[in-house]
Every structure is written in structure tokens, then in C-alpha cells.
């Protein structure tokens, strides 16, 4: 088994869609970035790549490459899944979105479902939480949104040797 951690943060700006966990959320501003700037999915990609020992999202999908401009981050997640799935299966995902607004509670189940479909896993093994930054720092001032994610990967050939309840 291996554990990976990912983190991402992007600025909120007018004129962009707000996408978190592959779900578009109605809001007056969206996240600025080379792709759709989905901080939750980017943090998840980094956690998966890190746990598998494959670097990070910037190594595989650099923002200096026009190929990735405007890309749906779920496509990046599918590509990351392709990189790891022959050797690893995802045990569980625990993620936190940090934002003063908007509230993500109404979208949490949709996010879990979208991420699970793209990782070919059970959505019950994905947990997404949200918190504010108590008005501290750039996220607390409403300038951006951040996310962090922790994943557990299990080696495919070790699946029968160790079973984790849940």
C-alpha cells in the first residue's frame, strides 16, 4: 500500500466557470488556470501520481503545453488512472475543499459520483469535505479556492493478501 497527498490552489476571477470535482457550480466567479482549473481534481491527480511514485500533474500535463489548454480536468484524471491502474487500485480518497464561498454541500454527492466514474471505483470510497479559512489568507479573503487530497493505493498483486474494511 502507498499513500499520496495532493494540493492545489487557483485564483477566483470573473468570466470563468467554477468547476470542482468535475461539477460546474453556479457562482459569479470561476477559477483561473490553463485547464478548467478544477482544484479538487488537480489535487486528486497529484495525490494519485505521488502515491504511485510518478511525479506530479505538472510533469505530465505542463501548463506550458498548449495541448492541455482549457482541458476538462476529468480527462486528466482519466489519463492518470490509465497510468496507475495496471499496478494499483484506489482504496479510498479523502479530500478537503477550502473556500469561503460558494457552499459545496449541495454538490458533494455529484462530485463523488463524477470522480468515481472516472476512476472506475465505488463512490462510497470517496469522501469530500469543505471548510472555510476563517477569513485568513487569500482563500479566506475570497481571492481563490484550494483543495487537498489524500489517497490510499493498493498494489494489484497484493489485493488478496490484505483486506481493509470499508
C-alpha positions as CSV (number, residue, x, y, z in Angstrom):
1,X,0.0,0.0,0.0
2,X,1.1,3.6,-0.6
3,X,-0.3,6.9,0.4
4,X,-0.2,10.1,-1.7
5,X,-1.1,13.7,-0.9
6,X,-2.0,16.5,-3.3
7,X,-2.7,20.2,-3.0
8,X,-3.8,22.8,-5.5
9,X,-5.0,26.5,-5.3
10,X,-6.3,28.8,-8.0
11,X,-7.5,32.4,-8.1
12,X,-11.2,33.3,-8.5
13,X,-11.9,35.6,-11.4
14,X,-14.9,36.9,-13.3
15,X,-15.7,35.4,-16.6
16,X,-14.7,31.8,-15.8
17,X,-16.8,28.7,-14.9
18,X,-16.4,27.3,-11.5
19,X,-15.7,23.6,-11.7
20,X,-14.9,21.4,-8.6
21,X,-14.7,17.7,-8.7
22,X,-15.9,17.7,-12.3
23,X,-19.1,19.5,-11.4
24,X,-20.0,23.0,-12.6
25,X,-21.2,25.1,-9.7
26,X,-23.2,28.3,-10.3
27,X,-21.1,31.2,-9.0
28,X,-20.3,34.7,-10.1
29,X,-16.6,33.8,-10.5
30,X,-14.6,30.8,-11.6
31,X,-11.1,29.6,-11.2
32,X,-8.3,30.9,-13.4
33,X,-5.9,28.3,-14.9
34,X,-4.5,26.7,-18.0
35,X,-7.2,24.0,-17.9
36,X,-10.6,24.3,-16.3
37,X,-8.7,24.9,-13.1
38,X,-10.6,22.3,-11.1
39,X,-8.5,22.4,-7.9
40,X,-10.2,19.3,-6.4
41,X,-9.5,17.1,-9.4
42,X,-5.9,18.5,-9.7
43,X,-5.2,17.8,-6.1
44,X,-6.6,14.3,-6.6
45,X,-4.4,13.7,-9.7
46,X,-1.3,14.9,-7.7
47,X,-2.2,12.5,-4.8
48,X,-2.6,9.6,-7.2
49,X,0.6,10.3,-9.1
50,X,2.5,10.9,-5.8
51,X,1.3,7.6,-4.3
52,X,2.3,5.7,-7.4
53,X,5.8,7.4,-7.5
54,X,5.0,9.1,-10.8
55,X,5.8,12.7,-10.1
56,X,3.0,15.3,-10.3
57,X,0.4,16.8,-12.6
58,X,2.8,19.5,-13.9
59,X,5.3,16.9,-15.0
60,X,2.7,15.0,-17.1
61,X,0.4,17.9,-18.2
62,X,2.5,21.1,-18.1
63,X,0.8,24.4,-18.4
64,X,3.5,25.4,-21.0
65,X,2.0,22.8,-23.4
66,X,-1.0,24.1,-25.5
67,X,-2.3,20.6,-25.7
68,X,-3.7,21.0,-22.2
69,X,-5.2,24.5,-22.6
70,X,-8.8,24.5,-21.5
71,X,-9.0,20.8,-21.0
72,X,-11.6,19.2,-18.7
73,X,-9.7,18.1,-15.6
74,X,-11.7,14.8,-15.6
75,X,-9.8,14.0,-18.8
76,X,-6.6,14.5,-16.9
77,X,-7.9,12.2,-14.1
78,X,-8.8,9.5,-16.6
79,X,-5.2,9.7,-18.0
80,X,-3.7,9.5,-14.5
81,X,-5.9,6.5,-13.8
82,X,-4.6,4.8,-17.0
83,X,-1.1,5.4,-15.8
84,X,-1.6,3.7,-12.5
85,X,-4.4,1.1,-12.9
86,X,-2.2,-1.8,-14.2
87,X,-0.2,-1.7,-10.9
88,X,-2.5,0.0,-8.4
89,X,-6.1,0.2,-7.3
90,X,-7.5,3.1,-5.3
91,X,-8.5,2.1,-1.8
92,X,-10.0,5.4,-0.7
93,X,-9.9,9.1,-1.3
94,X,-10.3,11.8,1.4
95,X,-10.4,15.4,0.1
96,X,-11.0,18.9,1.6
97,X,-12.0,21.9,-0.4
98,X,-11.1,25.2,1.2
99,X,-13.3,28.2,0.2
100,X,-15.2,31.0,1.8
101,X,-17.9,30.6,-0.9
102,X,-19.8,29.0,-2.5
103,X,-21.1,26.3,-0.3
104,X,-20.3,22.9,-1.9
105,X,-22.5,20.7,0.3
106,X,-25.3,20.5,-2.4
107,X,-22.8,19.3,-5.0
108,X,-20.8,16.8,-2.8
109,X,-22.6,13.7,-4.0
110,X,-22.3,14.7,-7.6
111,X,-18.6,15.3,-7.2
112,X,-18.1,11.9,-5.6
113,X,-20.0,10.3,-8.4
114,X,-18.1,12.1,-11.2
115,X,-14.8,11.3,-9.7
116,X,-15.7,7.7,-9.0
117,X,-16.9,7.1,-12.6
118,X,-13.6,8.5,-14.0
119,X,-11.6,6.4,-11.6
120,X,-13.7,3.2,-12.1
121,X,-14.3,2.9,-8.4
122,X,-17.1,2.9,-5.8
123,X,-18.2,6.5,-4.9
124,X,-18.7,5.3,-1.3
125,X,-14.8,5.2,-1.1
126,X,-14.6,8.9,-1.8
127,X,-15.1,11.5,1.0
128,X,-15.2,15.2,0.2
129,X,-15.3,17.8,3.0
130,X,-15.4,21.6,2.9
131,X,-14.1,24.2,5.2
132,X,-13.6,27.9,5.2
133,X,-10.3,29.6,6.1
134,X,-12.0,31.8,8.7
135,X,-11.2,34.9,6.5
136,X,-7.4,34.3,6.8
137,X,-5.1,34.4,3.8
138,X,-6.0,34.6,0.1
139,X,-8.7,31.9,0.3
140,X,-10.1,33.5,3.4
141,X,-10.3,36.8,1.6
142,X,-12.3,35.1,-1.2
143,X,-9.5,35.5,-3.7
144,X,-9.3,31.8,-4.5
145,X,-10.2,28.2,-3.7
146,X,-7.8,25.5,-2.6
147,X,-8.1,21.7,-2.2
148,X,-6.1,19.0,-0.7
149,X,-6.5,15.3,-1.1
150,X,-5.1,12.1,0.4
151,X,-5.4,8.7,-1.3
152,X,-4.6,5.1,-0.5
153,X,-3.3,2.9,-3.3
154,X,-3.1,-0.9,-3.1
155,X,-0.8,-2.9,-5.2
156,X,-2.9,-5.0,-7.5
157,X,-1.0,-8.3,-6.8
158,X,-1.4,-7.7,-3.0
159,X,-5.2,-7.4,-3.2
160,X,-5.9,-10.8,-1.6
161,X,-3.2,-10.6,1.0
162,X,-4.5,-7.6,2.9
163,X,-8.1,-6.5,3.1
164,X,-9.1,-3.2,4.5
165,X,-12.6,-3.0,5.8
166,X,-14.8,-0.3,4.3
